[in-house]
Amino acid sequence: MKVLKFGGTSVGSAQNIKKVIAILQKESLTSPIVCVVSAVGGVTDKLLQAGALAKQKDKSYLTVLDKIKSIHYKVIEGLTSESKAIITEVDQKFEALNQLLNGIFLINELSPKTSDKLVSYGEILSSFIIAKTMEGMGLNAFLKNSQDLIVTNSNFTKAEVNYDITNKNIIDYFNKANQQITVLPGFVSKSQAGEITTLGRGGSDFTAAIIAAALKVEQLEIWTDVSGMYTTNPKLVKQAYPIANLSYQEAMELSHFGAKVLYPPTVQPVLNLAIPIHIKNTLHPEAVGTVISNQKKESNLTVKGISHIDNVALLTLEGSGMVGIPGFSKRLFETLANEKINIIFITQASSEHSICFGIDISNAEKAENAINLAFEYEISLHKINPIIVEKGLSIIALIGDNMKSHQGISGKLFSTLGKNNINVRAIAQGASEKNISAVISEKDVSKALNSLHERFFETNTKQLNVFITGIGNVGEKLIDQIHQQHSFLKKNLKLDVKIVGMANSKKMIFDPKGIDLNNWTDQFHHAEPSSIEGFFQKVISLNLRNSIFVDVTANHDVAAVYQNYLKQSVAVVACNKIACSDKYINYKSLQDLSLKYNASFLYETNVGAGLPIINTLNNLVASGDKVISIQAVLSGSLNFVFNNFSDKKNFHDTVKQAQFEGYTEPDPRIDLSGIDVARKILILARENGVPMEIEDIVNESFLTKANLDSTSVDNFYETLIDDEAHFQKLYASAKANNCQLKYVAEYKNGKAKVGLQEIPEGHPFYNLEGKDNIVMFYTQRYPEQPLIVKGAGAGADVTASGLFADIIRIGNK
């Protein structure tokens, strides 16, 4: 014999009930079946709502009653064309329900006893409809009222079972029963005095377990709307998946901490008898589901599941007067017990200076008042402080029988939370080491569950959530590269890179699931207005794990908010040089924030676009080498200009070409004035440990005074035409000396300068072509033959690839 229990969703519609009947029909071919059913989904809540309205003398309870009737009539009509007989009897039950509600309305009272009678109608109705439908189909089915079998005390709304009487009733009945399918309403029972009682929240599961234990069946099946107990909440973590096997202890722990598939007391009646519980999906009966048993299954998982409880209040009783004084804990917990307040979490400092515990937030005010009253005397003497209440919290818990035999689980838990800027308010771990619990802010639950699930269950893939501001030429190339390489990264580097936010100067779009990169430009047509602060606030409100902010602008205001992202443990990737070439104190502050909040701050593209110049310098310094001097051509723009400028092509047209091909900033004065190169050598000097300012760099400009004093980009180009003779003179001098013009940056002995130089033939800079950059590091290890980094140093593609490389570095961290 098997016992099958079907929940509210499983019997929530005619379509679903047909699936239930099909399952019962199939299962009954091999053995007798006991079917326990819940009320139709949502009906119990509506019955309570109607009762509350009737108690308040609000006649709208009749409207709620009509909704309950409509739900059931719709189910009946969807199940059978021969519905008249069923509806006639259902009408009689609704008439009795109407009279009960009318009585509540007249006497203006809803006692626990009456409440039990009221909510019992949900299961009575659903079980009657299902049983009569099967009888009409010719199935060997019979309805038995659980109230005739399960006997309890008179603790209404959560009655305690008298197992001696109950077990005898169940055994005696089923010894005589000869039907193949027995339908029982869950949740409902009767007291020894014959009064209607209920078994409390999740009581239908409990009913099924009581029947299963009394009959010592081979298996208890719990049919619901999900395919078993999941590694974590699948509504919050889409990568969650069903757990094939759990122990009874693991299942109870997961259920206690919010896994609503199973009601914890359900396990108790079958636990000692070692009756397996199989959780199955009514909507997908072919799914494997979860088996809960004592059988040890081989598993490579140390953590079986991650669960959570919302709406938690954390209360702390503390004070120096508690130390060494016995009885404080006893008085505290007695006070809570007297108020019928359940404690779901507790931890105490070893100094005995404080006790911290978690309760449901609905009981917070009652607990606060009761505790302050109980310790009124000690509080008045300042031996202890008034109880501290913190709200807006949740509890997350790692659960698994094998955790006790593996080191480092707690370390992985708290390091993962820390890396994602999730503050832990309290910690508890039992001596059995099957559960590690932490109290965190409610707003961080989704990020915590996703981060921990990725850490413990998705060892193959790490998701990066990328936010890009600056969707110009470079930004578009970066998006294209991420789109193109998505499958490769996921397969080969186990990185799932998702762009979840984009912004240009006017609009911004977001999608926490990842923006569709096939048509991302179309989405900007209906985007919200863009702002630097608005973008930041959206990133923080989404609160996604492994978040990376990418700055593809040259905007001072964007650079100014890097610190805000780092303080929220959001990594920053920037090709914008402004932040790292700002005042040294600000540059240093960003480095310190990156370390403090464990948030990467990478800016490889600040120098040399996609070339690994900064990374090479960092590796030299980190390995103990000492940089003596640096010589470099750091502007792909200027190198392009001077490689294409000649006595046959004027300077104005060459600069125009460089701008058109994307090698210069929109304002070419930034490149040609030398300030861009000065910023780059400044950054290299700082990476070498020198606290240098931009004013310390000697800038030997090759531009004329008129060029430098130009009032706009157009005016600048006009001055270039006017001063063409000046530039031809520079070219002629270099040609006469058999040299090439190169704009060179130099650093040596704590000093730096930038300027145009005539480079002789044979020098490493002489044959530098196109937009290429070159950097020569002279160090203690490379004193004569420098370490050289050379390659394309400008252009949208290479700059985007440098940004992409920084994103991948963060993912591999």
WOQUIMO-V285853 format. One record per pair of residues at least 6 apart in sequence whose C-alpha atoms are under 7 Angstrom apart, sorted by the first residue. I is the first residue (numbers start at 1). J is the second residue. Records with the same first field share a line. If there is no record, write none. Layout:
I: J + J
This chain:
1: 31 + 32 + 33 + 217 + 218
2: 32 + 33 + 34 + 217 + 218 + 219 + 220
3: 33 + 34 + 35 + 208 + 212 + 219 + 220 + 221
4: 34 + 35 + 36 + 220 + 221 + 222 + 223
5: 35 + 36 + 37 + 205 + 208 + 221 + 222 + 223
6: 36 + 37 + 38 + 222 + 223 + 224
7: 37 + 38 + 223 + 224
8: 38 + 39 + 40 + 41
9: 41 + 224 + 225
10: 16 + 17 + 224 + 225 + 282
11: 17 + 40 + 41
12: 40 + 41
13: 75
14: 75 + 78 + 79
19: 282
20: 282
28: 180 + 181
32: 180 + 181
33: 180 + 181 + 182
34: 181 + 182 + 183
35: 181 + 182 + 183 + 184
36: 183 + 184 + 185 + 186 + 208
37: 123 + 127 + 184 + 185 + 186 + 204
38: 123 + 185 + 186 + 204
39: 122 + 123 + 126
40: 122 + 126
43: 68 + 122
44: 119 + 122
46: 64
47: 118 + 119
48: 119
50: 61 + 64 + 65
51: 101
53: 60 + 61
54: 61 + 101 + 104 + 105
55: 104 + 105 + 108 + 109 + 110
56: 108
57: 105 + 108
76: 83
77: 83
86: 129 + 132
104: 110
112: 156 + 157
113: 156
116: 156 + 157 + 196 + 197 + 198
117: 196 + 197
120: 188
123: 185 + 186
124: 185
127: 183 + 184 + 185
128: 143
131: 141 + 142 + 143 + 183
134: 141
135: 141
140: 179 + 180 + 181
141: 179 + 180 + 181 + 182
142: 179 + 181 + 182 + 183
143: 182 + 183 + 184
144: 182 + 183 + 184
145: 184 + 185
146: 184 + 185 + 188 + 189
147: 188 + 189 + 190
149: 166 + 169 + 170
150: 166 + 189 + 190
151: 161 + 162 + 165 + 166 + 189 + 190 + 191 + 192
152: 159 + 160 + 161 + 162 + 189 + 190 + 191 + 192
153: 159 + 160 + 161 + 191 + 192
154: 191
156: 197 + 198
157: 197 + 198 + 199 + 200
158: 198 + 199 + 200
159: 197 + 198 + 199 + 200
167: 214
170: 211 + 214
171: 214 + 215
186: 203 + 204 + 207
187: 198 + 199 + 203 + 204 + 207
188: 197 + 198 + 199
189: 196 + 197 + 198
190: 196 + 197
191: 197
202: 263
205: 263 + 266
206: 265 + 266
209: 266 + 269 + 270
210: 269
212: 220
213: 269 + 270
218: 275
219: 275 + 276 + 277
220: 275 + 276 + 277 + 278
221: 277 + 278 + 279 + 280
222: 278 + 279 + 280
223: 279 + 280 + 281 + 282
224: 280 + 281 + 282
225: 281 + 282 + 283
226: 281
227: 242 + 280 + 281 + 287 + 289
228: 242 + 243 + 279 + 280 + 281 + 289 + 290
229: 242 + 243 + 261 + 290
230: 240 + 241 + 242 + 243
231: 240 + 241 + 242 + 243 + 304 + 305 + 306
232: 240 + 305 + 306 + 307
233: 240
234: 240
236: 446
237: 449 + 450
242: 289 + 290
243: 290
244: 289 + 290 + 291
245: 290 + 291 + 292
246: 291 + 292 + 293
247: 292 + 293 + 294
248: 267 + 271 + 292 + 293 + 294
250: 399 + 400 + 401
251: 292
252: 264
253: 399
254: 307 + 399
255: 262 + 263 + 264
256: 264
257: 307 + 308 + 309 + 397
258: 307 + 308 + 309
259: 307
274: 293 + 294
275: 293
276: 291 + 292 + 293
277: 291 + 292 + 293
278: 289 + 290 + 291 + 292
279: 289 + 290 + 291
280: 289 + 290
281: 287 + 289
302: 400 + 402 + 403
303: 398 + 399 + 400 + 403 + 456
304: 399 + 400
305: 398 + 399 + 400
306: 397 + 398 + 399
307: 396 + 397 + 398
308: 394 + 395 + 396 + 397
309: 394 + 395 + 396
310: 393 + 394 + 395 + 442
311: 360 + 361 + 392 + 393 + 394
312: 358 + 359 + 360 + 361 + 391 + 392 + 393 + 394
313: 358 + 359 + 360 + 361 + 364 + 389 + 390 + 391 + 392 + 393
314: 356 + 357 + 358 + 359 + 389 + 390 + 391
315: 356 + 357 + 358 + 387 + 388 + 389 + 390
316: 354 + 355 + 356 + 357 + 387 + 388 + 389
317: 354 + 355 + 356 + 385 + 387 + 388
318: 353 + 354 + 355 + 384 + 385
319: 353 + 354 + 383 + 384 + 385
320: 353 + 383 + 384
321: 383 + 384
322: 328 + 352 + 353 + 384
323: 351 + 352 + 353
332: 371
335: 370 + 371
336: 367
341: 363
342: 359
343: 357 + 358 + 359
344: 358 + 359
345: 357 + 358
346: 356 + 357 + 358 + 428
347: 355 + 356 + 357 + 427 + 428
348: 354 + 355 + 356
349: 355
361: 391
368: 387
372: 386 + 387
378: 384
379: 385 + 386
392: 441 + 442
393: 439 + 440 + 441 + 442
394: 439 + 440 + 441 + 442
395: 437 + 438 + 439 + 440
396: 437 + 438 + 439
397: 435 + 436 + 437 + 438
398: 435 + 436 + 437
399: 434 + 435 + 436
400: 434 + 435
401: 434
403: 409 + 433 + 434
404: 432 + 433 + 434
413: 452
416: 451 + 452
417: 448
419: 569 + 598
420: 545 + 546 + 569
421: 568 + 569
422: 444
423: 440
424: 438 + 439 + 440
425: 439 + 440
426: 438 + 439
427: 437 + 438 + 439
428: 436 + 437 + 438
429: 435 + 436 + 437
447: 543 + 544 + 545
451: 545
454: 462
460: 494
461: 490 + 494 + 495 + 496
462: 494 + 495 + 496
463: 495 + 496 + 497 + 546
464: 496 + 497 + 498 + 546 + 547 + 811
465: 497 + 498 + 499 + 500 + 544 + 546 + 547 + 548
466: 498 + 499 + 500 + 501 + 547 + 548 + 549
467: 499 + 500 + 501 + 502 + 548 + 549 + 550
468: 501 + 502 + 503 + 549 + 550 + 551
469: 502 + 503 + 504 + 550 + 551 + 552
470: 503 + 504 + 551 + 552 + 553
471: 503 + 504
473: 796
474: 552 + 796 + 797 + 799 + 800
475: 552 + 800
477: 796 + 797 + 800
478: 800 + 801 + 804
483: 517
486: 496 + 497
489: 495 + 496
490: 496
495: 811
498: 514
499: 514 + 515
500: 510 + 511 + 512 + 513 + 514 + 515
501: 509 + 510 + 511
502: 508 + 509 + 510
503: 509 + 530
505: 530
506: 529 + 530
507: 524 + 527 + 528 + 529 + 530
508: 527 + 528 + 529 + 530
509: 524 + 527 + 528
532: 558
547: 570 + 571
548: 570 + 571 + 572
549: 570 + 571 + 572 + 573
550: 572 + 573 + 574
551: 573 + 574 + 575 + 576
552: 574 + 575 + 576
553: 576
554: 576
556: 578
559: 578 + 579
562: 572
563: 590
566: 593 + 594 + 597 + 599
567: 593 + 597
569: 597 + 598 + 599
570: 599
571: 599 + 600 + 601
572: 600 + 601 + 602
573: 601 + 602 + 603 + 803 + 806
574: 602 + 603
575: 603 + 605 + 606
576: 606
577: 606
579: 587
580: 587 + 683
581: 679 + 682 + 683 + 694
583: 693
584: 691 + 692 + 693
594: 600 + 601
600: 810
602: 806
604: 612 + 614 + 615 + 802
605: 799 + 802 + 803
606: 680
607: 613 + 614 + 634 + 680
608: 634 + 773 + 793
609: 793 + 794 + 798 + 799 + 802
610: 793 + 798 + 799 + 801 + 802
611: 791 + 793
613: 789
614: 684
618: 687
621: 688
625: 779 + 780 + 781
626: 779 + 780
627: 777 + 778 + 779 + 780
628: 748 + 749 + 778 + 779 + 780
629: 747 + 748 + 777 + 778 + 779
630: 746 + 747 + 748 + 776 + 777 + 778
631: 745 + 746 + 747 + 775 + 776 + 777
632: 744 + 745 + 746 + 774 + 775 + 776
633: 743 + 744 + 745 + 773 + 774 + 775
634: 677 + 745 + 773 + 774
635: 677 + 773 + 793
636: 663 + 771 + 772 + 773 + 793 + 794
637: 658 + 663 + 664 + 671 + 771 + 794
638: 671 + 672 + 743
639: 742 + 770 + 771 + 772
640: 658 + 770 + 771
641: 654 + 655 + 658
642: 741 + 742
643: 769 + 770
644: 654
645: 651 + 654
646: 731
647: 728
650: 724
651: 720 + 724 + 727
652: 717 + 720 + 721
658: 664
659: 666
662: 795
663: 794 + 795
664: 671
665: 671
667: 713
670: 676
673: 701 + 703
674: 699 + 701
677: 745
678: 697 + 754
679: 694
681: 745
682: 692 + 694
686: 692
690: 750
697: 752 + 753
698: 752 + 753 + 754
699: 753 + 754 + 755
700: 754 + 755
701: 755
702: 756
706: 719
707: 716 + 719 + 720
710: 716
734: 740 + 741 + 758
738: 760 + 761
739: 758 + 759 + 760 + 761
740: 758 + 759 + 760 + 766
741: 756 + 757 + 758 + 759
742: 756 + 757 + 758 + 759
743: 755 + 756 + 757
744: 754 + 755 + 756 + 757
745: 753 + 754 + 755
746: 752 + 753 + 754
747: 753
759: 765 + 766
760: 766
771: 792 + 793 + 794
772: 791 + 792 + 793
773: 790 + 791 + 792 + 793
774: 788 + 789 + 790 + 791
775: 788 + 789 + 790
776: 786 + 787 + 788 + 789
777: 786 + 787 + 788
778: 786 + 787
